[in-house]
Amino acid sequence: MRFRIAAPAVALVLFTTGAWAADKKGEAFPPVPDAEAIIQQCRDISLELRSMPSTSAINAGHGLKIRCLLDNIQENLSILTGGDYINIASNGIDDPQALPAFFNALTKTLDDFYGEIHHNLKRCRPRCGSMASNLVLSDIVNIYEEMLRDVLESRRSRGS
């Protein structure tokens, strides 16, 4: 009697943890990676540049980190949604966009927004100096780190 109860329980655990997860074609989904490990990897590949005493080198390091995060977000979002596009609901109209174009536009928007916060201050017109650009990129990195965590958590909770 115990064996009959244990077998369905094991099957339920395997199914809900994604061990048996598969797409509609029956192909197994790749394992869900650890978000913090990816974030650390992206930090590591950009650390040398971000540690230099040059604003342009630090910015280039942030750029490497952003690219690394975006590559991982796009890869895992494609697995989660089953496609390489995203539907943006704008006034009730579906507007499919390729993920790279979507994230390029998002990065530009975030850069503009945080640029206003860090560059366009009354106390330091016309600009607050080149180091403020590092603050902009750092804010964008923080958002993309959180997006990666969200995408991976969604994959984990949905078994994909």
C-alpha positions as CSV (number, residue, x, y, z in Angstrom):
1,M,0.0,0.0,0.0
2,R,2.8,2.4,0.8
3,F,4.3,1.8,-2.7
4,R,1.1,2.9,-4.4
5,I,1.1,6.2,-2.5
6,A,4.8,6.9,-2.8
7,A,4.9,6.4,-6.6
8,P,2.2,9.0,-7.4
9,A,3.8,11.4,-4.9
10,V,7.2,11.0,-6.6
11,A,5.6,11.6,-10.0
12,L,3.9,14.7,-8.7
13,V,7.2,16.0,-7.3
14,L,9.1,15.3,-10.6
15,F,6.3,16.9,-12.6
16,T,6.0,20.1,-10.5
17,T,9.7,20.6,-10.2
18,G,10.1,20.5,-14.0
19,A,12.1,17.3,-14.1
20,W,9.6,16.0,-16.7
21,A,8.8,19.3,-18.3
22,A,8.6,19.3,-22.1
23,D,7.3,21.6,-24.8
24,K,4.4,20.8,-27.1
25,K,6.7,18.7,-29.4
26,G,7.7,16.6,-26.4
27,E,11.2,17.9,-26.3
28,A,12.6,18.5,-22.8
29,F,13.1,22.1,-21.7
30,P,16.7,22.9,-20.7
31,P,17.2,23.2,-16.9
32,V,16.5,26.5,-15.3
33,P,19.8,28.1,-14.4
34,D,20.4,29.9,-11.2
35,A,19.9,33.7,-11.5
36,E,22.5,34.7,-9.0
37,A,25.1,32.5,-10.7
38,I,24.4,34.2,-14.1
39,I,24.5,37.6,-12.5
40,Q,27.9,36.8,-10.9
41,Q,29.2,35.5,-14.2
42,C,28.1,38.8,-15.9
43,R,29.8,40.8,-13.1
44,D,33.0,38.7,-13.5
45,I,33.3,39.3,-17.2
46,S,32.9,43.0,-16.8
47,L,35.0,43.5,-13.6
48,E,38.3,44.3,-15.2
49,L,36.9,47.2,-17.2
50,R,34.6,48.4,-14.3
51,S,37.7,48.5,-12.0
52,M,39.7,50.8,-14.3
53,P,40.2,54.5,-13.3
54,S,38.5,55.6,-16.6
55,T,34.9,56.6,-17.1
56,S,34.9,55.2,-20.6
57,A,36.4,51.9,-19.4
58,I,33.8,51.7,-16.6
59,N,31.0,52.5,-19.0
60,A,32.3,49.8,-21.4
61,G,32.3,47.3,-18.5
62,H,28.7,48.2,-17.7
63,G,28.0,47.7,-21.3
64,L,29.5,44.2,-21.2
65,K,27.4,43.4,-18.1
66,I,24.2,44.7,-19.7
67,R,24.8,42.6,-22.9
68,C,25.5,39.5,-20.8
69,L,22.3,40.0,-18.8
70,L,20.2,40.7,-21.9
71,D,21.5,37.6,-23.7
72,N,20.5,35.5,-20.7
73,I,17.1,37.2,-20.4
74,Q,16.3,36.8,-24.1
75,E,17.4,33.2,-24.1
76,N,15.3,32.3,-21.1
77,L,12.3,34.4,-22.2
78,S,12.4,32.6,-25.5
79,I,12.2,29.2,-23.7
80,L,9.4,30.5,-21.4
81,T,7.3,31.9,-24.2
82,G,8.3,29.5,-27.0
83,G,9.3,32.3,-29.4
84,D,11.8,35.0,-30.1
85,Y,9.3,37.9,-30.1
86,I,7.3,39.7,-27.5
87,N,3.7,41.0,-27.8
88,I,3.3,44.5,-26.5
89,A,-0.3,45.5,-25.9
90,S,-0.6,49.1,-26.9
91,N,-4.2,50.5,-26.9
92,G,-5.5,47.0,-27.2
93,I,-3.5,46.2,-30.4
94,D,-1.0,43.3,-30.4
95,D,2.4,44.5,-31.6
96,P,4.8,41.6,-31.9
97,Q,8.4,42.7,-31.8
98,A,11.6,40.7,-32.0
99,L,13.2,40.4,-28.6
100,P,16.5,42.2,-29.6
101,A,14.6,45.2,-31.0
102,F,12.4,45.3,-27.9
103,F,15.3,45.3,-25.6
104,N,17.3,47.8,-27.6
105,A,14.3,50.2,-27.3
106,L,13.9,49.4,-23.6
107,T,17.5,50.1,-22.9
108,K,17.3,53.4,-24.8
109,T,14.2,54.4,-22.8
110,L,15.9,53.4,-19.5
111,D,19.0,55.3,-20.5
112,D,16.9,58.4,-21.3
113,F,14.9,58.1,-18.1
114,Y,17.9,57.6,-15.8
115,G,19.9,60.1,-17.8
116,E,17.4,62.8,-16.7
117,I,17.7,61.8,-13.1
118,H,21.5,61.7,-13.0
119,H,22.5,64.3,-15.7
120,N,19.8,66.9,-16.0
121,L,20.0,68.4,-12.5
122,K,19.5,72.1,-11.8
123,R,22.6,72.2,-9.6
124,C,25.0,71.1,-12.3
125,R,23.9,72.5,-15.6
126,P,24.7,71.8,-18.4
127,R,25.7,68.3,-17.2
128,C,26.8,66.6,-14.0
129,G,30.0,65.1,-15.4
130,S,31.0,61.9,-17.0
131,M,30.8,59.7,-13.9
132,A,27.0,60.3,-13.8
133,S,26.8,58.1,-16.9
134,N,28.0,55.2,-14.7
135,L,25.1,55.8,-12.4
136,V,22.7,55.6,-15.3
137,L,24.3,52.3,-16.5
138,S,24.3,50.9,-12.9
139,D,20.6,51.6,-12.6
140,I,19.9,49.8,-15.9
141,V,22.0,46.8,-14.7
142,N,19.9,46.7,-11.5
143,I,16.7,46.5,-13.6
144,Y,18.0,43.8,-15.9
145,E,19.2,41.8,-13.0
146,E,15.7,41.9,-11.5
147,M,14.2,41.0,-14.9
148,L,16.5,38.0,-15.2
149,R,15.4,36.8,-11.7
150,D,11.7,37.3,-12.7
151,V,12.1,35.4,-16.0
152,L,13.9,32.5,-14.3
153,E,11.5,32.3,-11.5
154,S,8.6,32.2,-14.0
155,R,10.3,29.4,-15.8
156,R,10.9,27.5,-12.6
157,S,7.3,28.0,-11.4
158,R,5.8,27.0,-14.7
159,G,8.1,24.0,-15.4
160,S,9.6,25.4,-18.6
